[in-house]
């Protein structure tokens, strides 16, 4: 049985939405979304002959997985769904590295995602691709909305309803308010390392571009693809209340998040890729954290539970 507390802790009179986001906040979201995307588009011609070194590639991959695991291990499987428990140091580290993905502060991200699970693929879901119908035009509009269009909307999820546990955690509130700081660290740390490794300003600039902006843009689109592609096409071996699917080509880049059908069938499970060959790097990181003693009470899948969730063939 799925844990409703992991998706919507408070179901009282508090409203789902908390008014509209200020224009300044929406502008900032636009900047954090469009600037990395512009860099990603510019990356195509830049790769031909100049401006990319093996140092840039190494830094980009390193920061991609550092910030990516901050989202998948931290924002998603820990803070949103409580798939495991963590000591204070790990909890804060996950909030910080998740912030470095440039996907919003931890409280806002978790509130939106818990709302998504509470109303998945129904009215109230902030980013379902099925909200406009099933015609070709409606699905095209729904794909855009689910992938990134929803980010520009005025609605603000009510954190008091969906994340009272995070609002009661002083450390997490502080880190959430420091989102701009961790964004700056995420973009400038690659530049600093690139400059030191190459001992040049040019090395700092190319590292900022590739390991900062382009890396953030690629991670954005992979994360957004879970909201869009993984609710439209793919396999559904497990019973879920919505249209969440498994899309295997995204498994490596998404660090296991694209095994999305099992996740929606059993949201608090710490492992999403449960069948043979389903690579789930996030689950392996959680396993390692458990072995180190930093994570505990991990909600690993059981054969009985998976049997209950399996759809009839």
C-alpha positions in Angstrom: 0.0 0.0 0.0 1.4 3.4 -0.9 2.0 5.9 1.8 -0.3 8.9 1.4 1.8 10.7 4.0 4.8 10.7 1.6 2.9 12.5 -1.1 0.5 14.8 0.7 1.2 15.1 4.5 -1.6 17.5 5.2 -5.1 17.0 3.8 -7.1 19.5 6.0 -8.5 22.8 5.0 -5.3 24.4 3.7 -5.7 25.3 0.0 -3.7 23.5 -2.7 -2.4 26.8 -4.1 -0.9 29.8 -2.3 -1.9 32.6 -4.6 0.3 33.6 -7.6 4.0 33.9 -7.8 5.3 37.5 -8.0 6.5 38.7 -11.5 10.0 39.0 -10.2 10.0 35.3 -9.2 8.7 34.2 -12.6 11.3 36.3 -14.3 14.0 34.6 -12.2 12.6 31.2 -13.2 12.7 32.2 -16.8 16.4 33.3 -16.5 17.4 30.1 -14.8 15.5 28.1 -17.5 16.3 30.0 -20.7 20.0 31.0 -20.1 21.2 27.3 -19.8 19.0 26.4 -22.7 20.5 29.1 -24.8 23.9 27.7 -23.9 22.8 24.2 -24.8 21.7 25.5 -28.3 25.0 27.4 -28.7 26.9 24.2 -27.7 26.1 22.5 -31.0 28.2 24.8 -33.3 30.8 25.3 -30.5 31.7 21.6 -30.4 33.0 21.8 -34.0 36.6 22.5 -33.6 37.1 24.7 -30.6 36.0 25.6 -27.1 35.7 22.1 -25.6 38.5 20.3 -23.7 38.7 17.0 -21.8 38.8 19.1 -18.6 35.5 20.6 -19.6 34.0 17.2 -20.3 35.2 15.8 -16.9 33.9 18.7 -15.0 30.6 18.6 -16.8 30.1 14.9 -16.0 31.2 15.4 -12.4 28.9 18.3 -11.7 26.1 16.7 -13.7 26.0 13.7 -11.4 26.7 15.7 -8.2 23.8 18.0 -8.8 21.7 15.2 -10.4 22.0 12.9 -7.4 21.2 15.9 -5.3 17.8 15.9 -7.1 17.2 12.1 -7.4 18.6 11.0 -4.0 17.8 14.2 -2.2 14.9 16.2 -3.5 13.0 13.2 -4.8 13.5 10.0 -3.0 14.4 11.5 0.4 12.7 14.8 0.9 9.6 14.2 -1.2 8.9 10.5 -0.5 10.9 9.7 2.6 12.3 6.5 1.0 14.9 6.4 3.7 16.0 8.3 6.8 19.2 10.4 6.9 21.4 11.9 9.5 21.6 15.7 9.8 24.8 16.1 7.8 23.6 14.0 4.9 20.2 15.7 4.9 21.8 19.1 4.6 24.3 17.9 2.0 21.4 16.6 -0.1 19.5 19.8 0.1 22.6 21.8 -1.0 23.6 19.5 -3.9 19.9 19.4 -5.1 19.9 23.2 -5.1 22.9 23.1 -7.4 20.8 21.6 -10.1 19.2 25.0 -10.7 15.7 23.5 -10.4 14.4 25.6 -7.6 14.8 25.6 -3.8 14.1 22.3 -2.0 10.8 23.4 -0.4 9.3 24.6 -3.6 10.5 21.6 -5.5 9.1 19.1 -3.0 5.8 21.0 -2.7 5.3 20.8 -6.4 6.2 17.2 -6.6 4.0 16.1 -3.7 1.1 18.0 -5.4 1.9 16.1 -8.6 1.5 12.8 -6.8 -1.6 13.9 -5.0 -3.3 14.7 -8.3 -1.3 12.7 -10.8 -2.6 13.1 -14.4 -5.8 14.7 -13.0 -6.9 18.3 -12.5 -4.6 19.8 -10.0 -1.5 18.1 -11.3 1.0 20.9 -12.0 2.5 19.2 -15.0 0.5 16.4 -16.5 0.6 16.1 -20.3 -3.0 14.8 -20.3 -4.7 17.9 -19.1 -5.8 19.2 -22.5 -7.3 16.0 -24.1 -6.1 13.2 -26.3 -6.1 14.7 -29.8 -2.8 15.2 -31.5 -3.0 19.0 -30.9 -4.0 18.5 -27.3 -1.1 16.1 -26.7 1.4 18.4 -28.3 0.2 21.2 -26.0 0.2 18.8 -23.1 3.8 17.7 -23.8 5.0 21.3 -23.9 3.1 22.1 -20.6 4.5 19.0 -18.8 8.0 19.4 -20.1 8.6 23.0 -19.3 5.6 25.2 -19.9 4.2 24.8 -16.4 7.3 26.5 -15.0 6.2 29.8 -16.5 2.7 29.6 -15.0 1.6 31.9 -12.2 0.4 29.2 -9.8 2.3 28.7 -6.5 1.8 25.4 -4.7 1.0 25.9 -1.0 4.0 24.8 0.9 2.1 24.9 4.2 -0.2 22.2 2.9 2.4 20.0 1.2 5.7 20.5 3.1 4.9 21.2 6.7 7.7 18.8 7.7 10.3 20.8 5.7 9.0 24.1 7.0 9.6 22.8 10.5 13.2 22.0 9.8 15.4 25.0 10.4 18.3 23.7 8.5 16.2 23.0 5.4 14.4 26.4 5.6 17.8 28.1 5.8 19.2 26.2 2.8 16.1 26.8 0.8 16.5 30.6 1.4 20.1 30.3 0.2 19.1 29.0 -3.2 20.7 31.9 -5.0 24.0 31.2 -3.2 24.0 27.5 -4.2 23.1 28.5 -7.8 26.2 30.7 -7.9 28.4 28.0 -6.4 27.0 25.5 -9.0 28.0 27.8 -11.9 31.2 29.3 -10.6 32.8 26.3 -9.0 33.4 24.6 -12.4 34.9 27.9 -13.7 37.2 28.1 -10.7 38.3 24.5 -11.2 38.7 24.9 -14.9 40.8 28.0 -14.5 43.0 26.3 -11.9 43.5 23.1 -13.9 44.3 25.0 -17.1 46.0 28.0 -15.4 44.1 30.3 -17.8 41.1 32.6 -17.9 40.0 30.8 -21.1 39.9 27.5 -19.2 37.7 29.1 -16.6 35.4 30.5 -19.3 35.0 27.2 -21.2 34.4 25.3 -17.9 31.7 27.9 -16.9 30.0 27.3 -20.3 30.2 23.5 -20.5 30.2 22.4 -16.9 28.1 25.2 -15.7 25.4 26.3 -18.2 25.3 23.4 -20.6 25.4 20.8 -17.8 22.5 22.5 -16.1 20.5 22.6 -19.3 21.0 19.0 -20.1 20.0 18.0 -16.5 16.9 20.3 -16.8 15.7 18.5 -19.9 16.3 15.1 -18.5 14.4 15.9 -15.3 11.6 17.5 -17.3 11.4 14.4 -19.6 10.3 12.4 -16.6 7.3 14.7 -16.3 6.5 14.6 -20.0 7.8 11.5 -21.8 7.5 9.2 -18.9 3.8 10.0 -18.6 3.1 9.6 -22.3 5.0 6.6 -23.8 6.6 3.5 -22.5 5.8 0.3 -20.6 3.5 0.0 -17.5 4.3 -3.4 -15.9 2.9 -2.3 -12.5 -0.5 -1.1 -11.4 -0.6 2.7 -10.8 -3.4 5.3 -10.5 -2.0 7.3 -13.4 -0.2 7.0 -16.8 3.4 6.9 -15.5 5.6 4.6 -17.6 9.1 3.1 -17.9 11.3 4.6 -20.6 14.6 2.7 -20.7 16.7 5.0 -22.9 16.6 7.7 -20.2 17.8 5.4 -17.4 21.5 6.4 -17.3 21.0 10.1 -17.8 18.1 10.2 -15.3 20.0 8.1 -12.8 17.2 5.6 -12.7 14.3 8.0 -12.5 12.8 6.9 -15.8 11.7 3.6 -14.3 8.7 5.8 -13.5 5.9 3.3 -13.5 7.1 1.4 -10.4 7.7 4.8 -8.7 4.1 5.8 -9.1 2.9 2.4 -8.1 4.9 2.5 -4.9 6.1 6.1 -4.3 8.0 5.5 -1.1 10.2 2.7 -2.5 13.8 3.7 -2.6 14.5 1.7 -5.7 12.7 2.4 -9.0 14.5 0.0 -11.4 13.5 -3.4 -9.8 13.6 -5.8 -12.8 16.7 -7.5 -14.3 18.7 -5.0 -16.3 17.0 -1.9 -15.0 19.9 0.3 -14.1 19.1 2.5 -11.1 22.2 4.5 -10.1 20.3 6.5 -7.5 19.4 3.3 -5.7 23.1 2.3 -5.7 24.0 5.6 -4.2 21.4 5.1 -1.4 22.7 1.6 -0.9 26.2 3.0 -0.4 25.0 5.7 2.0 23.2 3.0 4.0 26.4 0.9 4.2 28.3 4.1 5.4 25.6 4.5 8.2 24.5 7.9 6.9 21.2 6.6 5.6 19.0 4.1 7.4 15.5 2.6 7.5 15.6 2.4 3.7 12.4 1.3 2.1 13.8 -1.4 -0.3 11.3 -3.3 -2.5 10.2 -6.8 -1.5 9.2 -9.7 -3.8 5.8 -9.8 -2.1 5.1 -6.1 -2.6 6.2 -6.3 -6.3 4.0 -9.3 -6.9 1.0 -7.3 -5.5 1.7 -4.4 -7.8 2.4 -6.4 -11.0 -0.3 -6.0 -13.7 -1.9 -9.1 -15.0 -0.2 -10.3 -18.2 
